[in-house]
Amino acid sequence: METNDEALLKGCRQHQRKAQEQLYRLYAGEMLRICLAYEPDRDEAKDILQNAFLKVFRNIEAYNGKGALKAWIRRIITNTAIDAYRKKQQNQTLRIDDVSQYAEPAEEFSDPLVCQDLLRQVEQLPDGARMVFNLYAIEGYTHKEIGEKLQISEGTSKSQLNRARKILNEQLNNMDST
């Protein structure tokens, strides 16, 4: 018996619009949250989501069934968000604090309200710090991988993560004192 993903995948591979729409509706909400983690402007995040799903549908044959379909789609979403970030940054120079400390991965939070508050604070980070924080703390990339994806040095990745953490700590301390 076929699972829902298998049936949708089969329909998408046959370019059935109904199957594509169902797949989109199934994952769009969750994937939009990922886009918003990389691009806080909702309209631009929706554009990233649309572009990513176009890539999903164009490249559906490349999905080999190893691993969850959702994880494959998430990878496309993340890479599309990174590509959008790169395009946005082409004419801008990142301002980077020179921090030499090495950071450890963020602890996981089990309280959904704490997570929502933290994600709202992450959305307010400067672009470079937000991108590195998301890739490192949320997506689990190494600094070397982040450097390759964002075309920055490993040291810059570490600096940006420390910058993000410093800003987040300040924001959270300000929230506690109010």
Beta strands, then each sheet from edge to edge (+ up, - down):
end
